[in-house]
Amino acid sequence: MIRPLALAMVLSLAAPSAWAATCSVDLEGTDAMKYNLSEIDVSKSCKSFTINLKHTGKLPRNVMGHNVVIAKPADMKGIDADGMKAGIDADYVKAGDSRVIAHSKLIGGGETTSVSFDPAKLADAPYSFFCSFPGHSAMMKGAIKLTP
């Protein structure tokens, strides 16, 4: 039998880690042009937030590559259009695009990558995440929700 005082001590030691913000998420992209998540919660208390992207398919980068781009929903079409012009060697993201909060490199089947960003950059509007490989953003997109 656990005594009340011992239980309180154990719970007080565990509590800080139980309440700590999760400052990363695992996101998967498939050969069927789908992410496994439609929303990502980002805690305002995180100094940096990381999205770990895994391509669970088998097709190569030049055929079915995936990345993750973070931007305002209204900017997605423009980022996509400029990304197509930038090409695969630029991961389908125009260099220095100020509309892009962050983006990962483009990966093929079986590969992984990560991208980190400062959640404070998300304070002024709703944001989305999407894949900028040509034609993918219509299906591969989701919302980023800033949480306390």
HELIX and SHEET records of a PDB file:
HELIX    1   1 PRO A    4  TRP A   19  1                                  16    
HELIX    2   2 ARG A   61  MET A   64  1                                   4    
HELIX    3   3 PRO A   73  ASP A   75  5                                   3    
HELIX    4   4 MET A   76  ALA A   86  1                                  11    
HELIX    5   5 ILE A   88  ALA A   90  5                                   3    
HELIX    6   6 PRO A  119  LEU A  122  5                                   4    
SHEET    1   A 3 SER A  24  GLY A  29  0                                        
SHEET    2   A 3 PHE A  49  HIS A  55  1                                        
SHEET    3   A 3 THR A 112  PHE A 117 -1                                        
SHEET    1   B 5 GLU A  39  SER A  43  0                                        
SHEET    2   B 5 LYS A 141  THR A 147  1                                        
SHEET    3   B 5 TYR A 127  PHE A 130 -1                                        
SHEET    4   B 5 VAL A  69  ALA A  71 -1                                        
SHEET    5   B 5 ALA A 102  HIS A 103 -1                                        
END                                                                             
